[in-house]
Amino acid sequence: MILAVTGGTGFVGQAVLDEAKQRGIAIRALTRRPQDDDQNITWIRGDLSNRLALAKLMQDADAVLHIAGVVNAPDEAGFKSGNVDGTRNVCDAAREAGVKRIVHVSSLAAREPGLSMYGHSKRMAEEVVQVSGLDWTIIRPPAVYGPRDTEIFELFKAAKMRVVPMPPKGRTSIIHVTDLARLLLSVAESATDHLGRIFEPDDGKEGGWSHKELAQAIGAAMGKSVWAPHVPRSLLFGAAKADRMVRGSKAKLTPDRASYMAHPDWVSKPEQAVPVAVWRAEIASGEGLAQTADWYRKAGWL
């Protein structure tokens, strides 16, 4: 099998390439920066706007795994370009090359497109995939954690100081990046199964985690007892505006992200769970969080 992959240099993409190597799956992956080819990886220079590069990426591929996307942008145009137009270009290239199968990595944010520009762009990208004429499966991961992650890493840094500010009261699901990588490859390898389905995977914890429970679990992974105050919605948005003023386009806590974070329910829906015959989470979150904390320490991040 030859699998065309976008986003292979990112957090989730690197885990997918690691898992693909173990499975002996040949990967052709898109990259903006020079990379060394590996035993099972052929790198194609280009990005989602480069139609020639996308054509090379799709050549002789059996399926495409579209992971690449924009999670933070200064305006709606940035999200549309990266998530909607980029997805359309991938679908066009696959169709033109005769690749029939696509597994598209979306986000739980697509469930609530009115909350944020990010969520709106992810829902629009899903719609592009659904009308592409390709055999599609869409995966909506919840919060993804694990080695190399730079997003939930901020909570580990806070736990080191024993204070982990969390969004207003709510619940969320999480998933370890290795479990997500296993899922993506398992679905991509299923040539005709699960077509036209949207899956919402998680770590197997029924009902997800309350924000306070998650903060305490991260604290436990760090060997710390933590205080996890809920940040009021108004203060969360104030902090987002301040971050934008200080760091400009490099701000991590944007008003758009604050709107997403303030939503009380990011729990994966049981009715959209992946059939257990196909996949189930193997990494218990307590163990996974502890392993992730250990990786951060060894990498010198903490």
N, C-alpha and C positions, 0 to 999 in steps of 0.2 A: 504494500500500500504506500502511495505517495500522498502526503497531506500538506496542502498549502496553508501556511499560518501567517496571520498578521498579528502584530503586537508581541512577537517572539522575544524581544529584548526587555519587555516590561516585567513587572512582578509576577503576574499570573503566567505570562508567556514563558518565562524562564522555568517555572515549575512544570509546565507542559512539555518543554523540550527535554527536561530531565527524565520525566516519565516516559516520553516517547523513546528515548534512548534505551531504557530498560525493556521496553516492549519490542524493540527492533523495528519501529516505524520510521520510514524515510521521511524527512521533513524538508520542505522548501520554504524558507522564511524570509519575510521582508525586513529590511533594516535601513535606517538612515545613515548609520555609521559603519565604517569597515569592520568586518568580523572575520574571524578565521573559520573556514569550513571544518566541520567535525566529521566523524565517521558516518553519522546518519543525517547531518544537517548541511544543506546547501543554502547559502545566503544570497539574496537578491537585493541589490542596492536600489533604494527608492522609497517612496511613501504612498499614501492612499490617493494622492492627486496625480501620481505618475502612471499614466495608462500603459506605457511601454513596460515599465517594471511590473505592473500587475499582470500583464499578458505573459511575461516570463515566469512569474510566480505560479500561474495557473497551468502552465504547459505540462500535459500528461498527468496532472493531479487527479486523484480519485475523489477528493473532497476538499473543502476549504473550511478552516476553523478561523473565524473572524473575531479576534480578541481586541484588536487595537481600538482605541477610543479616547475621547477627551473627557477628563473628570473635573477639570477646572479651567475656566476661560473668563476673560474680562467682560464679555458681552455675549448676546445671543448668537451673533454671527460666528463667533469662535466655536460654540457648541455645534451649530449647524454644519459648519465646514468639516469638523473632525468626525462627528457622529452620524450625521445624515448624508451629506455629500460623499464622505469617505465610504460609508456602507453601500451607497448606490454604485460607486465606482467598482467596489469589490464584486458586487452582484453582476454588474455588466460584464466585467472581465471574466468571471466564472462562466457565465452564459455563453459568451463569445468563444471561449476555449472548450466548450463542451463539458465542463464540470457541472454535474447535476446536483451535488449534495453540499449543503452549507449548514454549519453549526454556528449560530450567532450568539455571542456573549453580550447580554444586555445588563440589566440591573433591576433590583426591586423598585428603584426610583421610577421606572417606566409605568408602574401601577398608578402613580399619582402625578400625571403630567402637568397638572395645574400648579403644583407646589414650587417647581424650580425650572429654570431654563435647562439644567442638566437633565432632569426627568422628562421634560418635554422632548428634548432632542433624542433621548433613548427610546421613547415611545415612537417617535417618527421613524427612527432607524428600524425598529421592529416592523413597522408598516411597510417600509421599503423592502425588507426581506420577505414579508408575507405575500407581496404582489410581484415578486421577482421572477416567478416561473420556475424557481429552483425547488428541490426537495429540502425543506427547511426544518430545523429544530432550534428553538430559542431557549437559552439558559439564562435565568435571572438570579445571579448569586446575591446573597445578603452580604453583610460586612465580611471581607476576606482578610484573614490574618496569617502570619507565618514568617519564616525567614525572608529577609530582603524587603519586607513591607515598610513603607515610610509613613503611612497614614495612621493606623492603629498604634504604631510605634510611639506616637505622641502620648498615648495613654500609659505606656510602659515608662516613659520618661517621667511623667507626672507621678506614677506609683512609686518611683524611686524616692520622691520627696514626700510620700505618704499622703498627698492630697490630689485627688483625681476629680476635677470638675466635670460634671456630666450634663447632657441636655435636660430639658424638662422631663418629668416623669413619663415613661413609656417603655416599650419592649422592642427587642431586636433579635434577629437570628444572626448567627455567625457561621463561618465555615473555614476550615484549614485549607491553605492553598494547595497542598498536596492532594487532599480529597477532591477539591475542585478540578485539578488537573486530571485525575483519574476519571472523573465523570465526563469531562469534555472529550477525552480520547475514546472512552467507551461508546459514547453516543456517535462520535465521528466514524468509528469503525462499524457501526450498525448501518449497513447500506440502505435498508428499506424500513427499519423499525423506527417508531416514534416520530414519523413525519407529521408536520403540522401541529406539533405539541409545544407548549410553553411549560418549562419545568422551573420550580423554585426549590433548590436544594438547601440543606442546612446541616448542622452538626449532629442532628438526631435528638436534640433537646426539645421536647414537646412544649409548645407555647413560647419558645425562645427564652431570652434573658431579659429581666428588668435591667434598666441602665445601672442601677446600684449593684445588682448581682454581678454584672459584667465587670464593673470597676473593682469589686472585691475579689473576683476571680483573677483579674490581672495583678492585683496586689499580692494575692497568695502565690502567684507564679513568680513574683519578684521577692517573695519571702518577707512581705511587708503587710502590716495592718494599715489600711488606708481609710481616710475620710473621703466620702464621695458626695459632695453637695450638688444638688440640682441647680443649674444656672437658669434663672428666669428667662423667659422668651425675650423680654425687652432688653435684658442685659446681654443676651447672646447676640442679638442684632446690633447692639451698640458696640460690642467687641469686634464684630465683623466689619463694621464701618471703620473702626479704628485701625484694624489690620490692613484694610485697603488703603487708608491714608498713609500708613507707615511704609508698607511693602509694595504698594501699587499692584502691578500685574502679577507679582510673586506672592501675593497674599494667599494664605491657606484657608483662613476662615473668612469666606466671602459672604455677603448677604444671601446669595443664591444657595450656598452650602448651609447657612444658618437656617434657612427656610426648610431645607430637607431634614436637618438634624432635629428641628423642633417638632416634627411630626411624631405622634405617639406610637405608631404601629408599623414597624418594619420586620414583622415576623413572617417567615415563609409560610404560605398557605398549604395545609395538609392535602387539600384536593389537587394541588399541583406538584405534589411530591414525585420524585423519580421512582418508578417501580423497583422494588427491592431485588427483583430478578436481574435488573440491569446494573444497579449501583446502590451502595449504602455507605454512609460515612464510617470510616475505620478509626479515625483519630479522635478520641475523647477530648473535649475542649480543655479540661484541666491539664491533661498531659500535654496537649498541643501548645497551650499557653506557656507552660513551664519550659518546653523545648525551645519555643520562640524566644523567651527571655534569655535562655542560655546562649542561643545563637547571637543575640544582640551583644551580650557581654563578650563573647569570644571574638566578635567582629569589631569590638571597640566602640560600639555605638552607645553603650551605657557606661 
